[in-house]
Amino acid sequence: MPLFLGLDTGGTYTDAVLFDPDQGVLAAAKSLTTKHDLSIGLAGAMRGVLSQVEGEIAMVGLSTTLATNAIVEGHASPICLLLAGYEPSALDRAGLRQALGGDPVVFIAGGHQPTGDEQHPLDLSAAAAAIKAHAPKVAAFAVSAYFSVRNPAHEIALRRLVRELTDLPVSCGHELTSKLDAPRRALTCALNARLIPQLQQLVRAVAGLLAERGIKAPLMVVKGDGSLIEAAVAMECPVETILSGPAASVVGAHYLSGEKDVFVSDMGGTTTDIALLSGGRPVLNRDGATVGGFRTMVEAVGVHTFGLGGDSEARLNEDGLIVGPRRVMPLSLLGHQHPGSLAILRQHRESDEPVPHRGQFALRQRPLDAGEASLNPSQIMIWSKLAEGPQPLAQLINGAGALRALGRLVDRGLVLMSGFTPSDAAHILGHQEGWSVEAARLGAEIFLRRDRQGDWHPPADAEGLARQVREQVIRQTGEVIFAAAIAEDESLEQREWGKLGRRMIDRALAGEAAPASLIQTRLTLMRPLVAIGAPVASYYPEVAKRLNTRLVIPPHAGVTNAVGAVASGVVQTVEALITQPSEGRFRLHLPTAVEDFTDLAAAAVRATAAVEAQATAQAERAGAGEVQLSVSRKDKAVRERGGFEIFIESKIVATAFGRPRLAV
């Protein structure tokens, strides 16, 4: 019988399922994600399921949170952004400057007008000089030209130039979105370029393992809207895989639970992702997915992503004990994989000296992506020390300069910190097993020696700290679920709750630990809650109780994303726009060119044929078998006095969909 192999690579675990379209999940397995070499974790998960059931693999589906996590955690490969026709002030819109960090951006003369006419000639000589100067220090290029969605000629020319002068990947804004808003389009393009090396690493790892096993089935990747796309195409547009994991989780949650109108909360190692399922379909964010505070132009599941997971860092601030948003390696996992770290933790616990960063480590997370030319001397020194394995921060950091250098390596996703996490607390309490309980306990005892901050009252022992961390995760989980619900209902963000609102919410989520008060606060989530992800059994029964809602933890909840990776289909959409730049002239803006007509009907016929052909071609290229089409047209006009209509624009949209091609 033909089988589907579903894979999900998350920040902590890689999951695999063998799936039969008629019988459902036949086998499931987990393995730790190994970011320094993704093939190790993938091989472990694949081996776990392929050893249980025999049969021909007809299709392989892959979902991943690597792109989402990279944006949320600020980890990304260095890029150079080429902006044609932009003003420097554009960097201060849409969070573009913040997203770029210290990466180079080059302003080049060029760009187009809203009509699609050239604004300024493209300065190819300046572009060539910039490309040659920055290529040795970056992993990819991003290209965005002003009004490229009305005329992509300058982006196409710059892409050609990058490919002539380098062998680096290049991303163009007009290929990612057809919507206006140049700074957001540039942001989306920059994020896409930054994610190309990471998705390439993942896809190549999977493809290599499939080849080793002689599996010739098509390899598909889940997009952020829950649909599938052939892996080679996904590597060109990896930004479309942001929220791939959450999208797969919603598709999988619907399949496994049978629920149609629910909140789906997916708790992983790095994030908690919350989405709404309505009528059995994921609710999409048509305006563009927001991830890590950046509002992209990627149409994806309307998911609310929060930096809260099993591997979130437990830390102290002015409010006391909090969890997240940064992911670190749990000390229990560090001790399990690197037993030498246990001796260092014992020394830190016994020492009476006020050692900074006691109980914290740094280690390499993945290979260097742009060569040592992209590192400064301080970063090179730290990178070299970490070649020997995990290093305690107390020995690695000798001043503010070294701390900044380490921070930059962490921001690029090259280095991972290790510290105390909810996973460590779970090991101490016996809710989780498999890693080093001794390392978790030592980490807790060291944590208790930190200076008291805010309202934090240090407990007496490691078990007490573990219970505090678990309680904090429950409260923060309830808060983020409430935040997602109120954002959907009232479009209110957390920053808009106000002091009274936050106080009332905190009391409602405190449960029996709430302080005595003249006012009782109660929250009721008006839809059931489907909880998925490996850690949910430890937290969500209590979360649902405090939110006064029904909880569903479906079978195979720990591998739901892998199920969603094979339970969807291929969908591709292409748009064309017709405008009237002058009387008697109708301009057709296609994704690849601009054409002029003297008759609106003729322009519409040409537009319909073009989008149908391109949508079909894209769906087939994306891996669809038999393709079905739907086409819509929406005209916009203004009616003047006297009954005259003035044509504004016409949008023609073709959607092609179909099930993935299967191996024969």
N, C-alpha and C positions, 0 to 999 in steps of 0.2 A: 504494500500500500504506500502511496506517496505521503511523505511527511514534511512538515515545515520545521525548520530550526530557528528559534527565536533567541536573539542575544541582546543583552542590555549591559552596557559598560557605564557604571556610575563612578562617583568619586571614591567610594570605598570598596564596593563589591561589583563583580561581573557575574551576571546571571545567564542561565541558559535553560530553555525548555524545548522539548520535542512535542510538537503539536499536530494533532490530526483534526482536519476541518469538521469531521463528524463526531469524534469521540472527545475532543478537547485535549487537555494536557495529559500526556502519557508519561513524561519524566521531567524532573526539574533538578537543577544543581546550582551551587554558588561557589565562587572562588574570589579571593582578594584581588582587586584591581592593582596592577603593577604598572605605575605610570612610567617608570624608567624603561620598561619593555612590556607593552600592553599584551603582547602575544603570550606571555607566561600566564597571566590571569585568564585570558580567553581560552587558552589550551586546557586549563584546569576545569573550567566550567563546561566546555564542549565535551571533554573526556567523561565528565560525570553523567551526562545524559546519553551520549552515543554508546556507552557501555551497557545501558539498561535496555534499550529497544533497538531492534534491527529494522532496516527499511531504507528505501531510496529517498534521499533528500531532494525535494522538488523546488524548494525555495528557501532562502535564508533571509531573515529580517533582522535589522540591527537598529536599536534605539540607544541613545546615549545622552547623558547629562554633562558630558565634558565641555561642550560649548557653553551651556548655561552656567556651569560652575566657574569656567574661566572668566566670564563676564562678572558674575556675582563677587568672586574673590579678587578680581582685578588682575588675573593672570593672563598674559597674552604674549605672543611673539612680537618683536619689534617690527614696525612697518614704516614706510614713507608714504605720505599722503600728497598726491598731486592735485591741486585745485585750479581749474581753468576758468577764469572769468569771475572768481569770487573776490569780495572785499575782505581784508583781514578781520574786520569786525564779525564775520560769520563764525569765527572760532568761539565767540562768546554766546552762541545760540545752540540750543539742543544738547548742551553738555559736551560739545565737540572738543573743546580744549581739555576738559577733564578726562575725556576718553583717550585722547592721544597721549596724555602724560608728557613725557619728555621726548616723544618720537618726533622726527622731523616732518614739517609740512612746508610745501613749496607752492607759492602763488605764481601762476603762469597766465600771461595774457591770452584771452580766448573767450569761449562761452557763446551762448546764443540768447536771443530775445524770446519773449513768450510766444511770438509768432513762429519761431523756428529759424528766423533769419540770423545770420552771424552777427554777434555783438562786436567782437574784435577778431582779427586773424589770429590763429593759434601760433604761439611762439615755440616752434619745435626745437630751435637751437638752445633756448633756455631750458626746455624740458630735458633735452639730451644731456646737458651739463649736470643738471640736478640728479638725473638717474645714475650717471656714472659716479658721481660723488657719494651718493648714499647707498648704492647697491652692496658694497662690502659689509655694511653694518646692519642690514635689515634682512628679514626673512621673506618679505612680500611687499608689493606695491598696491596702493589703492588709488583709483582715478575717479574724480568727480568733476564734471563740467557744468557750468551754469545752464539751466534749462535743457539738460541733456535728454529729458523725457520728451521734449518737443523736437529735438534734433540731436542724435547721438554721435554725430560725425567727429567731434573733437575727442570724445572719450575713446572712440574706435581708433583714431589716429595715435593717441597717447598709448593705448594698449599695445598697438603694433610696435611702437618705438621701444617700449619696455621689453618686449619679447625679442626685438632685434639686438638690444644691447646687453641683456641679462638672460639667465635661465630661471629667474625667480617667478613665482606666481603673481598674477595681476588681477585685480578685481575692479569692475566697472559699475558705477551706480545705476545706469539705465537698465542693466540686466537684472537688477534686484527689485526694482519697484518702478511703477509708471506714475506714481503720485508726485505732486508738486511739494515744495518745501526743501530747498537746496541744502540747508545745514543738516536736516535729519537724514536726507539721502546720503550726504557725505559721511555722517556718523555710521549709518548702516553699512556703507561701503568699507569704511575703515575697520569696523568690527569683523566684517566678512574676511578681509585680507588677513587680519590678525589670527583668525581661527583656521585658515587653510592648512598651515603646517600640522596642527593638532589633529584635525580630522583625517588628513592624509596618513598620519601615523597609525590611526585606528583602523582605517579601511585597509591599508596595506597589511596590517597584522592579521586581520580576519581573512583576507584573500589568501595570504600565505598559508595559513592553517588549513583552509579549505582545500588548497592545492595539495598540501601534504597528505590529506586524507582521501584525495581523489574525488572530492565533491565538486561537481561542475554546475551546481544550481545557481541561478541568478542571485546576486547579493543586493538587497534593497535596504535603504536607510529611511527611518521615520522622520518626516518633516515636522515643523512646529504646529502645523494644522492637523496632524494626525494621519495624513496621507503618506504614501510611500514614493520613493524616488530611487532610481538605479544608482549604485554607489559611485560610479565614475562621474555622474552628473552632480551628485551631492558634493563631491570634492571641489567642484568649481564654485559652488554657492553654499558653503558651510554655515553661513549666518541663518539660512533657512532651517537649520537643525537646532537653533536655539529653541528651547522648550520641547525638543524632540522627546526627552524623557517624560516630562509631564503629559505631553500629547499621547504618548504610548500608554502611559499609566491610566488615562481617562478611557481610552479605547479598551484596554485590558480590564479595567474595573467594571465597565459596562458588561463585557462578555462574561466575567467570572461571577459577578454579583446578580446580574439580571435586573438591577435597579435602573430606572430611567430618569428620575428627577431627584438628584442628590448632590451634595457637595462631596467631591473626591479629594482626600488629603493624602498626599504621598510623602512620607517621611523617609529620607535617605540618610546617608552619612553627612552630607554637606548642607542640604536645603530641605525645607518643607514647601511643597508645591500644592496649591489649592486651586481647584477648578470646579466649574459648575457643569453638571450634566443635565440637559433639558430635553425631554422626549427621546432619551437614548442617544443624543448627539452632543458632542462637546460644543460649548458656547465659544465662538471665536471672537477675537478682538480685531475688528476690521480696521481700526485706526493704527494698528501696529503694536507689537508686543513690547512691554516694558520689562527689562531685566537689569538687575543691579543698579536701578535708578536711571538707566538710559532708555529712552523711548525710541525704538527702532521703527522701521517701515515694513517689518516682516509680519505678514498676516498669520496669526498663530492662535492656538488655544488661549482663551482669556484667562490666563493663569496668574495667580498671585504667588510670587516666589519670595521666600524669606530665608535668611541665613541661619537656619536652625535645624540641626540634625544630630545624629548619634556621635559624630566626631567634631561637633562645634566646641570651641574653646570655652572652658569655664574660667571666668575671670572676675576681678573686683573693679568697681568704679565708684563714683560718688553715690550711686543708688544702692550699692551693696553687691551681692552676688548676681551675676547675669551669665547667660550662655549665648555664645556666638557674637557676631555673625561669621567670624573667621573659622575656617576648618583647620584643624591640626591633626597630626597623627596621635591617636590615643597612646598613652604611656604603656598600657597593657599590650598593645600591638607592637610597640617599639621593643619592649622587653622580650616579647615572643620571637620577633624576627632578629633582634640583635641582643643576645643575652649579655654581652659585655656592658650594656647600659645599666644593668642591675647594680653592678659594683659602684658605678658613679652615683646612682640614686641613693644607695646606702650611705655613701660618703656625705652627700648633701643632707641627708636626714640627720646624721650624727654631728655634723659640723655646727659649732656655735657662732661662727663668723658670719657677719651680714653679707652673704654672697649674693650679688645681683643675679637675677634670672635663674635662681636656684630651681632645679627640677624641670628645666626646659632644654630642649635639644633642637638642632637643625640637621637636616640631611638632604642630599640630592633627591629630586623628585623625577626628573626626566633629563634626557640629553640636552646639551647646549644647542640652541636652534639657529644661531646666526654667527657662530665662531667667536673666538676670544676678542676679536676686534670690537665687538659690541659691549665689552666689559671694560670698566676702568680699573686701575691698579688695585684698589681696595677690594673690588668685587672679584678680581682674578685671584687674589690671595685667599679669600674665603672659599671660593669655588675649588681651589687646589686643596685646601685643608679637608674639605668635605669628600674628596676622592677617597679618603681613608675610612669613610663610614660616618655614622651619626656623631656629631660633636656637641658637647654641652655648651650652651650659650655663655656660661660663666668663663669658659676658656677661649671661646671664639671671639667674643666682643671685648675690645679693649678701649673703647671710646665712642663718642657720638658719631664719628666718621664711619667706623666699622658697623655701627648699628644701622646707619642710613644705607650703607652698601648692602648689608644683609636684607634690609627691607626692599630694596630694588630687585634683588634676586627672587625674593618671595613674590613680589608683584608680578614678575614675569613668569611665575609658575615653575621656575627652575629648582627652587629650594622649598622644602616643606618644614614647618615648625612642628614640634611635638610637645604636648602638654596634657593637662588633666581635662577629661571630657566626660559627657554622659555615658559613653561606652565603658569608661573606667569605673564610674559609679555603679553601672549595671553588673560589672564583674565582681565588685566588692559585695553587692547585695545578693549575688547568686542568680540574677535575672539573665545573665549572658555568660557564656563560657567559651573556651577555646584559646584564649590568649593568657597572658601572664597576670594572675591575680596579685602576685607579689609586687610587680611593677605598679599596678593600679593602687595598691595599698600604700606603697612608699610615696607615690605621687600625692596621695591624699594627705599623708602625714606632713609632707613638705609644704603643701598648700596651706595647711592650718597654721604654719609659722609665719605666714605673710602678715604684714601690718594691717590692722583692721581699717576698713573703709566704709563710709556711708552708714547704712543701717544694718550692716552685716554683723551677726552675732556668731562668732566661731563656735562650732559644736565641740564636744569633748573628744571625739575620736573619728577615725576614718569612716566608720559606718554612719555616723551622724552627718558628715560632709556628703557622703553618697546620697543619703536621704534628702538633704537640702538641694543637691543638684537635681535629683529626680523631681522633686516638688517644683523647682524653678522651670524645668522643661515642661511640666504639665501646665503651669500657669502661662508660660510664653506660647505654648501650642494653642491653648484656648484663646489667647489674645490674637494670634495671627489668623485663626479661623474666623473669629469675630471681625477682625479687620477686613478680611476678604469679603465677608457677608455684607458689612456696612458699605464697603466700596462698591459692591454690585448694586446694592439697594439704593443708596443715597449719594454715591460718588464722593464719599468722604474719606480722606486719607487719615492716617494715624496722627499726623501733625496737626490736624484740625479738630481733634477730640476736645481739647481744652483741659484745664486742670480738673474741673469737676467730673467731666466725662471719664477721664483716665482713672480718677479715684474710684468712681462707681464700678467701672469695669474690673479694676484690680480687686475690689472687695468681692464681686460676684465670682471671680475665678479663684479666690483664695479658699473656697470651700469651708470646711470646718475650722480652718486656721484663721478665718476672717476675724478681725478685732470686734469687740462688742460695740454696737452702734444703735442709734435711735432709728436708723433707716436700714431696711433690708433690700439688697439689690439682687435681682435674679435675671439671668440671661437665658433665652430660649431660642435655639436655632430651629427655624421652621421647616427645615428639610432634614432627612436622615443624613448621616455622615458615613461614607464608605472610607475606611482607613486602610491604606496599603503601604508596604515597605517593611523591611526586616524588624525595626524596633517598635512597631506600633502596639504590639500586645502589651508592652511594658507601661505604656502611657495613656493610650486612647480610651480604655474603659473608664478611667477617671475623668479624662477630658470630656467625653460625651455626657457623663453624669453631671458635670458642672455646667454644661451647655444645655442640659435638659432635652436631649435629642436621642433618637435611636441610632445605635452603632451597628455597622455591618463590617466585619473583617472577613472577606471572602476566602475560600480555599485558594491556596497558592498565592496568598497576599504578598509574600516576600519576593515573588518573581513576576508580578503583574506587568511590569514594563516589557519583559521579554515576551509575554503573551500578546500584548498590544502591538509588538513589532511584526507579528505575522497575521494579525486579524483585520488589517485594513486594506485599502486599495490605492491606486494611482489616480491623482487629480492634478490637472494642469490648466491654468487659466491664462488667456492672452487678451489684452485690451488694445483697442485702437481709438483714436480721438480725431474727430473732424471739427475744424474751426473755420472761421471766415475772416481772414486777415484784411480783406478789402472787398468792396462790392463786386459780386460776380466771380469771386475766386474762393474756392473751398479747398482747404489744406488738410490732407490726411497725414496724421502723425502715427507712423507704425513703429514698432520696437526697433526696426533696423534702418528705417529711411523715412524721408518726407516726400510726398507726392502732391501735386496741385491738380485741381479739376475745375471746370467751369460749371459743373452741374452737381448738385447735392446727391441726387439719386445715383449717379455714376460713382461718386466717391463712396457712397454707402455700399454699393455692390462690390466694389474693389475691397473695401475694408472688411466686409463679411467674408469674402473668399480668402483674404489674407489671414485673418485671425483663425478661421476654421483650419486652414492648412497648417499654420504654425502651431496651434494648440494640438492638433493631431500628431504632428511631427514631434512636439515636445513630449507628449504622453508616450509615444512609442519609444522615444529616446530614453524616457524616464523608466521604461520597463513594463509598460502596459501591454496586455495581449490584445483582445478585441476592444477597440476604442468606440465609445459612444460620445456624441456631441450634443451640447445645448448652446444656443446663441441668443443673446438678448441685445436690444438696442434701446437707448434712452436719450431722447432729444431734450435739449434745453432751449427755450425761446422766451422772449419778453414781448408781451402784447401792449402795443402803444394805443393811444387814443385814436378812435376811428376804426379800431379792429385790426390794424396792421400788426403783423408779427415780425419781430427781428430775431433772426437765428443767432444763437450764441454758440452752441456746440452740440455734437452728437457722440455718444460713447457706445461702442460696439464691443461686446464681451463674449468670447467663446470659451466654454469649459469642456475639456475632454476628460473622460474618466473610464477606468476599466480595472479589472483584476490583474495582478502581476503575471507576466509570462512564467510558466513553470518549465522546469527541466523535463525533457522528453526521454 
